């Protein structure tokens, strides 16, 4: 999952028990990327727990999440990668073929380009 201005800010993870999130999370200013190798349907369900946990923490961390600004990018060379409908605040997150993070456009076929 990638997030541009989705509301995940670095303060959100200050003091956050890292072992409570399944994904690896990288933060820079108001841009965040959360990622996890998805091999099975169970892995995908496991990743869904992270936006759920983060969504539940909004009041505690004084922030607001915007599902319409969040995206799901599946990077794979498989013909049929595991696809899962991730949800934040009852809204399905949009699947995209490319996403920009810190000036790099990542694509679903694992190519990245500087922009």
N, CA, C and O atoms as a GROMACS GRO file, in nm:
protein
  460
    1UNK      N    1   0.084  -0.114   0.000
    1UNK     CA    2   0.000   0.000   0.000
    1UNK      C    3   0.089   0.122   0.000
    1UNK      O    4   0.189   0.126   0.072
    2UNK      N    5   0.055   0.219  -0.080
    2UNK     CA    6   0.127   0.344  -0.076
    2UNK      C    7   0.032   0.452  -0.033
    2UNK      O    8  -0.090   0.437  -0.042
    3UNK      N    9   0.088   0.560   0.013
    3UNK     CA   10   0.006   0.665   0.066
    3UNK      C   11   0.073   0.797   0.040
    3UNK      O   12   0.185   0.819   0.086
    4UNK      N   13   0.010   0.884  -0.032
    4UNK     CA   14   0.058   1.020  -0.050
    4UNK      C   15  -0.038   1.112   0.020
    4UNK      O   16  -0.154   1.124  -0.019
    5UNK      N   17   0.009   1.178   0.125
    5UNK     CA   18  -0.072   1.271   0.203
    5UNK      C   19  -0.196   1.204   0.260
    5UNK      O   20  -0.302   1.267   0.271
    6UNK      N   21  -0.184   1.080   0.297
    6UNK     CA   22  -0.298   1.005   0.348
    6UNK      C   23  -0.322   1.035   0.495
    6UNK      O   24  -0.423   0.994   0.551
    7UNK      N   25  -0.231   1.105   0.557
    7UNK     CA   26  -0.247   1.135   0.697
    7UNK      C   27  -0.156   1.053   0.785
    7UNK      O   28  -0.147   1.080   0.905
    8UNK      N   29  -0.088   0.953   0.730
    8UNK     CA   30   0.009   0.880   0.812
    8UNK      C   31   0.128   0.973   0.824
    8UNK      O   32   0.197   0.999   0.725
    9UNK      N   33   0.153   1.023   0.940
    9UNK     CA   34   0.267   1.112   0.961
    9UNK      C   35   0.365   1.044   1.054
    9UNK      O   36   0.330   0.949   1.124
   10UNK      N   37   0.488   1.092   1.056
   10UNK     CA   38   0.588   1.027   1.138
   10UNK      C   39   0.546   1.022   1.284
   10UNK      O   40   0.581   0.928   1.356
   11UNK      N   41   0.472   1.122   1.330
   11UNK     CA   42   0.429   1.120   1.470
   11UNK      C   43   0.340   1.001   1.499
   11UNK      O   44   0.330   0.956   1.614
   12UNK      N   45   0.275   0.949   1.395
   12UNK     CA   46   0.186   0.836   1.411
   12UNK      C   47   0.260   0.714   1.464
   12UNK      O   48   0.202   0.632   1.535
   13UNK      N   49   0.386   0.701   1.430
   13UNK     CA   50   0.461   0.582   1.468
   13UNK      C   51   0.553   0.604   1.587
   13UNK      O   52   0.617   0.510   1.633
   14UNK      N   53   0.561   0.726   1.638
   14UNK     CA   54   0.643   0.752   1.755
   14UNK      C   55   0.583   0.676   1.873
   14UNK      O   56   0.470   0.702   1.914
   15UNK      N   57   0.658   0.585   1.926
   15UNK     CA   58   0.610   0.505   2.037
   15UNK      C   59   0.517   0.392   1.997
   15UNK      O   60   0.469   0.319   2.083
   16UNK      N   61   0.492   0.378   1.868
   16UNK     CA   62   0.404   0.270   1.821
   16UNK      C   63   0.479   0.138   1.836
   16UNK      O   64   0.592   0.126   1.789
   17UNK      N   65   0.418   0.038   1.899
   17UNK     CA   66   0.485  -0.091   1.910
   17UNK      C   67   0.504  -0.152   1.772
   17UNK      O   68   0.407  -0.198   1.710
   18UNK      N   69   0.625  -0.153   1.724
   18UNK     CA   70   0.652  -0.197   1.587
   18UNK      C   71   0.604  -0.340   1.562
   18UNK      O   72   0.568  -0.374   1.450
   19UNK      N   73   0.605  -0.422   1.664
   19UNK     CA   74   0.563  -0.560   1.641
   19UNK      C   75   0.411  -0.572   1.629
   19UNK      O   76   0.361  -0.682   1.606
   20UNK      N   77   0.338  -0.462   1.643
   20UNK     CA   78   0.192  -0.470   1.626
   20UNK      C   79   0.152  -0.453   1.480
   20UNK      O   80   0.037  -0.476   1.445
   21UNK      N   81   0.246  -0.412   1.394
   21UNK     CA   82   0.218  -0.398   1.251
   21UNK      C   83   0.285  -0.513   1.176
   21UNK      O   84   0.397  -0.552   1.208
   22UNK      N   85   0.215  -0.565   1.076
   22UNK     CA   86   0.270  -0.674   0.996
   22UNK      C   87   0.365  -0.623   0.889
   22UNK      O   88   0.466  -0.688   0.859
   23UNK      N   89   0.333  -0.508   0.831
   23UNK     CA   90   0.410  -0.455   0.719
   23UNK      C   91   0.534  -0.380   0.766
   23UNK      O   92   0.542  -0.336   0.881
   24UNK      N   93   0.628  -0.367   0.676
   24UNK     CA   94   0.740  -0.276   0.697
   24UNK      C   95   0.688  -0.139   0.656
   24UNK      O   96   0.620  -0.127   0.554
   25UNK      N   97   0.719  -0.037   0.734
   25UNK     CA   98   0.666   0.097   0.708
   25UNK      C   99   0.783   0.193   0.695
   25UNK      O  100   0.874   0.193   0.777
   26UNK      N  101   0.779   0.274   0.591
   26UNK     CA  102   0.880   0.377   0.567
   26UNK      C  103   0.810   0.511   0.564
   26UNK      O  104   0.709   0.527   0.497
   27UNK      N  105   0.865   0.606   0.637
   27UNK     CA  106   0.805   0.738   0.649
   27UNK      C  107   0.899   0.846   0.599
   27UNK      O  108   1.020   0.838   0.619
   28UNK      N  109   0.842   0.946   0.536
   28UNK     CA  110   0.917   1.066   0.502
   28UNK      C  111   0.816   1.180   0.496
   28UNK      O  112   0.730   1.183   0.408
   29UNK      N  113   0.827   1.273   0.591
   29UNK     CA  114   0.733   1.384   0.603
   29UNK      C  115   0.591   1.327   0.607
   29UNK      O  116   0.558   1.249   0.696
   30UNK      N  117   0.506   1.366   0.511
   30UNK     CA  118   0.369   1.315   0.513
   30UNK      C  119   0.347   1.204   0.411
   30UNK      O  120   0.232   1.170   0.380
   31UNK      N  121   0.455   1.147   0.359
   31UNK     CA  122   0.445   1.033   0.268
   31UNK      C  123   0.483   0.906   0.344
   31UNK      O  124   0.580   0.903   0.420
   32UNK      N  125   0.406   0.804   0.322
   32UNK     CA  126   0.428   0.677   0.390
   32UNK      C  127   0.410   0.563   0.292
   32UNK      O  128   0.326   0.569   0.202
   33UNK      N  129   0.490   0.460   0.310
   33UNK     CA  130   0.471   0.338   0.232
   33UNK      C  131   0.474   0.222   0.331
   33UNK      O  132   0.562   0.214   0.418
   34UNK      N  133   0.378   0.133   0.316
   34UNK     CA  134   0.373   0.012   0.398
   34UNK      C  135   0.374  -0.105   0.300
   34UNK      O  136   0.297  -0.108   0.205
   35UNK      N  137   0.462  -0.201   0.325
   35UNK     CA  138   0.473  -0.312   0.230
   35UNK      C  139   0.500  -0.443   0.302
   35UNK      O  140   0.555  -0.447   0.412
   36UNK      N  141   0.459  -0.549   0.235
   36UNK     CA  142   0.474  -0.683   0.289
   36UNK      C  143   0.474  -0.781   0.172
   36UNK      O  144   0.396  -0.765   0.078
   37UNK      N  145   0.561  -0.880   0.176
   37UNK     CA  146   0.559  -0.984   0.072
   37UNK      C  147   0.431  -1.065   0.089
   37UNK      O  148   0.407  -1.124   0.194
   38UNK      N  149   0.351  -1.068  -0.016
   38UNK     CA  150   0.225  -1.141  -0.013
   38UNK      C  151   0.240  -1.264  -0.101
   38UNK      O  152   0.253  -1.254  -0.223
   39UNK      N  153   0.239  -1.381  -0.039
   39UNK     CA  154   0.251  -1.507  -0.112
   39UNK      C  155   0.118  -1.582  -0.109
   39UNK      O  156   0.081  -1.648  -0.206
   40UNK      N  157   0.047  -1.571   0.002
   40UNK     CA  158  -0.078  -1.643   0.019
   40UNK      C  159  -0.192  -1.547   0.052
   40UNK      O  160  -0.169  -1.430   0.084
   41UNK      N  161  -0.314  -1.596   0.044
   41UNK     CA  162  -0.429  -1.516   0.084
   41UNK      C  163  -0.418  -1.476   0.231
   41UNK      O  164  -0.460  -1.367   0.270
   42UNK      N  165  -0.362  -1.564   0.312
   42UNK     CA  166  -0.344  -1.534   0.454
   42UNK      C  167  -0.251  -1.414   0.474
   42UNK      O  168  -0.275  -1.331   0.561
   43UNK      N  169  -0.145  -1.404   0.393
   43UNK     CA  170  -0.057  -1.287   0.400
   43UNK      C  171  -0.134  -1.159   0.371
   43UNK      O  172  -0.116  -1.058   0.439
   44UNK      N  173  -0.221  -1.164   0.271
   44UNK     CA  174  -0.300  -1.046   0.234
   44UNK      C  175  -0.395  -1.008   0.347
   44UNK      O  176  -0.408  -0.890   0.380
   45UNK      N  177  -0.459  -1.106   0.407
   45UNK     CA  178  -0.548  -1.076   0.521
   45UNK      C  179  -0.467  -1.018   0.636
   45UNK      O  180  -0.515  -0.930   0.708
   46UNK      N  181  -0.346  -1.067   0.655
   46UNK     CA  182  -0.260  -1.017   0.760
   46UNK      C  183  -0.227  -0.869   0.738
   46UNK      O  184  -0.226  -0.790   0.832
   47UNK      N  185  -0.200  -0.833   0.612
   47UNK     CA  186  -0.169  -0.693   0.581
   47UNK      C  187  -0.290  -0.603   0.607
   47UNK      O  188  -0.272  -0.487   0.645
   48UNK      N  189  -0.411  -0.653   0.587
   48UNK     CA  190  -0.531  -0.573   0.612
   48UNK      C  191  -0.538  -0.527   0.757
   48UNK      O  192  -0.596  -0.422   0.785
   49UNK      N  193  -0.479  -0.601   0.848
   49UNK     CA  194  -0.482  -0.561   0.989
   49UNK      C  195  -0.412  -0.428   1.012
   49UNK      O  196  -0.448  -0.357   1.106
   50UNK      N  197  -0.313  -0.392   0.931
   50UNK     CA  198  -0.238  -0.269   0.954
   50UNK      C  199  -0.322  -0.143   0.933
   50UNK      O  200  -0.326  -0.058   1.023
   51UNK      N  201  -0.389  -0.125   0.817
   51UNK     CA  202  -0.472  -0.005   0.807
   51UNK      C  203  -0.584  -0.003   0.911
   51UNK      O  204  -0.626   0.104   0.955
   52UNK      N  205  -0.632  -0.121   0.948
   52UNK     CA  206  -0.734  -0.127   1.052
   52UNK      C  207  -0.677  -0.073   1.184
   52UNK      O  208  -0.740   0.010   1.249
   53UNK      N  209  -0.559  -0.119   1.222
   53UNK     CA  210  -0.495  -0.072   1.346
   53UNK      C  211  -0.464   0.077   1.339
   53UNK      O  212  -0.486   0.150   1.436
   54UNK      N  213  -0.412   0.122   1.225
   54UNK     CA  214  -0.379   0.263   1.212
   54UNK      C  215  -0.505   0.348   1.214
   54UNK      O  216  -0.505   0.455   1.276
   55UNK      N  217  -0.610   0.303   1.150
   55UNK     CA  218  -0.737   0.376   1.152
   55UNK      C  219  -0.793   0.389   1.292
   55UNK      O  220  -0.850   0.492   1.327
   56UNK      N  221  -0.775   0.286   1.371
   56UNK     CA  222  -0.823   0.290   1.510
   56UNK      C  223  -0.741   0.385   1.596
   56UNK      O  224  -0.787   0.424   1.704
   57UNK      N  225  -0.622   0.423   1.551
   57UNK     CA  226  -0.533   0.506   1.634
   57UNK      C  227  -0.545   0.655   1.603
   57UNK      O  228  -0.474   0.735   1.663
   58UNK      N  229  -0.633   0.694   1.513
   58UNK     CA  230  -0.642   0.834   1.472
   58UNK      C  231  -0.656   0.932   1.588
   58UNK      O  232  -0.580   1.029   1.597
   59UNK      N  233  -0.750   0.909   1.676
   59UNK     CA  234  -0.772   1.003   1.786
   59UNK      C  235  -0.651   1.010   1.877
   59UNK      O  236  -0.613   1.118   1.922
   60UNK      N  237  -0.592   0.896   1.905
   60UNK     CA  238  -0.476   0.893   1.993
   60UNK      C  239  -0.362   0.977   1.937
   60UNK      O  240  -0.292   1.046   2.011
   61UNK      N  241  -0.343   0.971   1.804
   61UNK     CA  242  -0.230   1.039   1.742
   61UNK      C  243  -0.269   1.172   1.676
   61UNK      O  244  -0.186   1.234   1.608
   62UNK      N  245  -0.394   1.217   1.696
   62UNK     CA  246  -0.440   1.347   1.646
   62UNK      C  247  -0.419   1.362   1.496
   62UNK      O  248  -0.354   1.456   1.449
   63UNK      N  249  -0.473   1.269   1.422
   63UNK     CA  250  -0.460   1.274   1.276
   63UNK      C  251  -0.588   1.218   1.214
   63UNK      O  252  -0.673   1.162   1.282
   64UNK      N  253  -0.598   1.236   1.084
   64UNK     CA  254  -0.713   1.185   1.011
   64UNK      C  255  -0.665   1.115   0.886
   64UNK      O  256  -0.581   1.168   0.813
   65UNK      N  257  -0.718   0.997   0.861
   65UNK     CA  258  -0.681   0.920   0.743
   65UNK      C  259  -0.779   0.950   0.630
   65UNK      O  260  -0.898   0.972   0.654
   66UNK      N  261  -0.731   0.951   0.508
   66UNK     CA  262  -0.812   0.980   0.391
   66UNK      C  263  -0.800   0.864   0.292
   66UNK      O  264  -0.706   0.860   0.212
   67UNK      N  265  -0.893   0.770   0.297
   67UNK     CA  266  -0.884   0.653   0.209
   67UNK      C  267  -0.877   0.689   0.061
   67UNK      O  268  -0.818   0.616  -0.018
   68UNK      N  269  -0.938   0.803   0.022
   68UNK     CA  270  -0.937   0.842  -0.118
   68UNK      C  271  -0.799   0.884  -0.166
   68UNK      O  272  -0.776   0.895  -0.287
   69UNK      N  273  -0.706   0.908  -0.073
   69UNK     CA  274  -0.569   0.944  -0.111
   69UNK      C  275  -0.473   0.826  -0.098
   69UNK      O  276  -0.353   0.840  -0.123
   70UNK      N  277  -0.525   0.711  -0.058
   70UNK     CA  278  -0.442   0.592  -0.042
   70UNK      C  279  -0.456   0.503  -0.165
   70UNK      O  280  -0.559   0.503  -0.232
   71UNK      N  281  -0.350   0.427  -0.194
   71UNK     CA  282  -0.350   0.339  -0.310
   71UNK      C  283  -0.289   0.204  -0.274
   71UNK      O  284  -0.210   0.193  -0.181
   72UNK      N  285  -0.328   0.104  -0.350
   72UNK     CA  286  -0.269  -0.029  -0.337
   72UNK      C  287  -0.196  -0.059  -0.468
   72UNK      O  288  -0.256  -0.055  -0.575
   73UNK      N  289  -0.068  -0.088  -0.457
   73UNK     CA  290   0.013  -0.124  -0.573
   73UNK      C  291   0.068  -0.263  -0.549
   73UNK      O  292   0.143  -0.286  -0.454
   74UNK      N  293   0.032  -0.356  -0.634
   74UNK     CA  294   0.085  -0.492  -0.626
   74UNK      C  295   0.202  -0.502  -0.722
   74UNK      O  296   0.185  -0.485  -0.843
   75UNK      N  297   0.320  -0.528  -0.669
   75UNK     CA  298   0.439  -0.543  -0.752
   75UNK      C  299   0.471  -0.691  -0.760
   75UNK      O  300   0.503  -0.755  -0.660
   76UNK      N  301   0.463  -0.743  -0.881
   76UNK     CA  302   0.483  -0.887  -0.898
   76UNK      C  303   0.516  -0.919  -1.042
   76UNK      O  304   0.478  -0.847  -1.134
   77UNK      N  305   0.587  -1.028  -1.060
   77UNK     CA  306   0.611  -1.081  -1.194
   77UNK      C  307   0.525  -1.204  -1.221
   77UNK      O  308   0.533  -1.265  -1.328
   78UNK      N  309   0.445  -1.240  -1.123
   78UNK     CA  310   0.356  -1.355  -1.138
   78UNK      C  311   0.242  -1.322  -1.234
   78UNK      O  312   0.200  -1.206  -1.244
   79UNK      N  313   0.195  -1.422  -1.302
   79UNK     CA  314   0.080  -1.401  -1.392
   79UNK      C  315  -0.047  -1.373  -1.312
   79UNK      O  316  -0.130  -1.293  -1.354
   80UNK      N  317  -0.061  -1.440  -1.199
   80UNK     CA  318  -0.180  -1.425  -1.116
   80UNK      C  319  -0.140  -1.397  -0.971
   80UNK      O  320  -0.150  -1.486  -0.886
   81UNK      N  321  -0.094  -1.277  -0.942
   81UNK     CA  322  -0.056  -1.248  -0.803
   81UNK      C  323  -0.179  -1.248  -0.712
   81UNK      O  324  -0.291  -1.230  -0.758
   82UNK      N  325  -0.156  -1.268  -0.585
   82UNK     CA  326  -0.264  -1.262  -0.487
   82UNK      C  327  -0.320  -1.120  -0.489
   82UNK      O  328  -0.246  -1.024  -0.476
   83UNK      N  329  -0.449  -1.108  -0.506
   83UNK     CA  330  -0.515  -0.977  -0.508
   83UNK      C  331  -0.614  -0.973  -0.393
   83UNK      O  332  -0.689  -1.068  -0.369
   84UNK      N  333  -0.613  -0.863  -0.323
   84UNK     CA  334  -0.697  -0.851  -0.204
   84UNK      C  335  -0.757  -0.711  -0.202
   84UNK      O  336  -0.691  -0.614  -0.241
   85UNK      N  337  -0.879  -0.700  -0.157
   85UNK     CA  338  -0.944  -0.569  -0.146
   85UNK      C  339  -0.919  -0.515  -0.006
   85UNK      O  340  -0.984  -0.556   0.090
   86UNK      N  341  -0.824  -0.422   0.005
   86UNK     CA  342  -0.792  -0.362   0.134
   86UNK      C  343  -0.892  -0.251   0.164
   86UNK      O  344  -0.937  -0.180   0.074
   87UNK      N  345  -0.925  -0.238   0.292
   87UNK     CA  346  -1.029  -0.145   0.333
   87UNK      C  347  -0.976  -0.055   0.445
   87UNK      O  348  -0.907  -0.101   0.536
   88UNK      N  349  -1.010   0.074   0.436
   88UNK     CA  350  -0.979   0.172   0.541
   88UNK      C  351  -1.105   0.254   0.562
   88UNK      O  352  -1.157   0.313   0.468
   89UNK      N  353  -1.154   0.257   0.683
   89UNK     CA  354  -1.278   0.330   0.718
   89UNK      C  355  -1.397   0.286   0.633
   89UNK      O  356  -1.480   0.369   0.595
   90UNK      N  357  -1.405   0.159   0.604
   90UNK     CA  358  -1.517   0.108   0.528
   90UNK      C  359  -1.509   0.135   0.378
   90UNK      O  360  -1.603   0.103   0.305
   91UNK      N  361  -1.400   0.195   0.332
   91UNK     CA  362  -1.382   0.225   0.190
   91UNK      C  363  -1.274   0.134   0.132
   91UNK      O  364  -1.166   0.121   0.189
   92UNK      N  365  -1.305   0.072   0.019
   92UNK     CA  366  -1.204  -0.008  -0.049
   92UNK      C  367  -1.096   0.084  -0.104
   92UNK      O  368  -1.126   0.187  -0.164
   93UNK      N  369  -0.970   0.047  -0.082
   93UNK     CA  370  -0.859   0.126  -0.134
   93UNK      C  371  -0.841   0.094  -0.282
   93UNK      O  372  -0.857  -0.020  -0.325
   94UNK      N  373  -0.808   0.196  -0.358
   94UNK     CA  374  -0.797   0.186  -0.504
   94UNK      C  375  -0.670   0.114  -0.544
   94UNK      O  376  -0.561   0.146  -0.497
   95UNK      N  377  -0.684   0.014  -0.633
   95UNK     CA  378  -0.569  -0.056  -0.690
   95UNK      C  379  -0.518   0.025  -0.809
   95UNK      O  380  -0.597   0.072  -0.892
   96UNK      N  381  -0.386   0.041  -0.818
   96UNK     CA  382  -0.325   0.118  -0.927
   96UNK      C  383  -0.214   0.036  -0.991
   96UNK      O  384  -0.164  -0.060  -0.933
   97UNK      N  385  -0.176   0.076  -1.114
   97UNK     CA  386  -0.066   0.010  -1.184
   97UNK      C  387   0.067   0.077  -1.158
   97UNK      O  388   0.173   0.019  -1.185
   98UNK      N  389   0.063   0.200  -1.105
   98UNK     CA  390   0.187   0.270  -1.069
   98UNK      C  391   0.157   0.368  -0.957
   98UNK      O  392   0.044   0.414  -0.940
   99UNK      N  393   0.260   0.398  -0.880
   99UNK     CA  394   0.246   0.492  -0.768
   99UNK      C  395   0.377   0.566  -0.750
   99UNK      O  396   0.484   0.509  -0.769
  100UNK      N  397   0.368   0.692  -0.714
  100UNK     CA  398   0.487   0.774  -0.694
  100UNK      C  399   0.517   0.782  -0.545
  100UNK      O  400   0.428   0.807  -0.464
  101UNK      N  401   0.643   0.762  -0.510
  101UNK     CA  402   0.688   0.774  -0.372
  101UNK      C  403   0.825   0.838  -0.372
  101UNK      O  404   0.920   0.782  -0.427
  102UNK      N  405   0.836   0.954  -0.310
  102UNK     CA  406   0.961   1.028  -0.299
  102UNK      C  407   1.029   1.048  -0.434
  102UNK      O  408   1.150   1.031  -0.447
  103UNK      N  409   0.951   1.083  -0.534
  103UNK     CA  410   1.006   1.113  -0.665
  103UNK      C  411   1.032   0.993  -0.754
  103UNK      O  412   1.079   1.009  -0.866
  104UNK      N  413   1.002   0.875  -0.705
  104UNK     CA  414   1.022   0.754  -0.785
  104UNK      C  415   0.884   0.695  -0.816
  104UNK      O  416   0.803   0.672  -0.726
  105UNK      N  417   0.860   0.671  -0.943
  105UNK     CA  418   0.735   0.606  -0.982
  105UNK      C  419   0.759   0.456  -0.985
  105UNK      O  420   0.841   0.406  -1.062
  106UNK      N  421   0.686   0.385  -0.901
  106UNK     CA  422   0.696   0.239  -0.895
  106UNK      C  423   0.582   0.182  -0.978
  106UNK      O  424   0.471   0.235  -0.977
  107UNK      N  425   0.609   0.073  -1.048
  107UNK     CA  426   0.507   0.012  -1.132
  107UNK      C  427   0.482  -0.132  -1.088
  107UNK      O  428   0.564  -0.193  -1.020
  108UNK      N  429   0.369  -0.182  -1.131
  108UNK     CA  430   0.329  -0.317  -1.088
  108UNK      C  431   0.422  -0.426  -1.142
  108UNK      O  432   0.425  -0.537  -1.089
  109UNK      N  433   0.497  -0.396  -1.248
  109UNK     CA  434   0.591  -0.495  -1.300
  109UNK      C  435   0.732  -0.475  -1.243
  109UNK      O  436   0.830  -0.527  -1.298
  110UNK      N  437   0.741  -0.402  -1.134
  110UNK     CA  438   0.861  -0.379  -1.055
  110UNK      C  439   0.965  -0.287  -1.117
  110UNK      O  440   1.080  -0.285  -1.073
  111UNK      N  441   0.928  -0.212  -1.218
  111UNK     CA  442   1.019  -0.113  -1.271
  111UNK      C  443   0.995   0.020  -1.199
  111UNK      O  444   0.881   0.055  -1.170
  112UNK      N  445   1.101   0.092  -1.172
  112UNK     CA  446   1.089   0.223  -1.110
  112UNK      C  447   1.160   0.327  -1.194
  112UNK      O  448   1.264   0.299  -1.253
  113UNK      N  449   1.102   0.446  -1.201
  113UNK     CA  450   1.165   0.554  -1.276
  113UNK      C  451   1.167   0.679  -1.192
  113UNK      O  452   1.073   0.706  -1.117
  114UNK      N  453   1.273   0.756  -1.204
  114UNK     CA  454   1.281   0.884  -1.136
  114UNK      C  455   1.200   0.986  -1.212
  114UNK      O  456   1.205   0.991  -1.335
  115UNK      N  457   1.128   1.066  -1.141
  115UNK     CA  458   1.050   1.171  -1.204
  115UNK      C  459   1.090   1.304  -1.148
  115UNK      O  460   1.036   1.408  -1.188
   0.00000   0.00000   0.00000
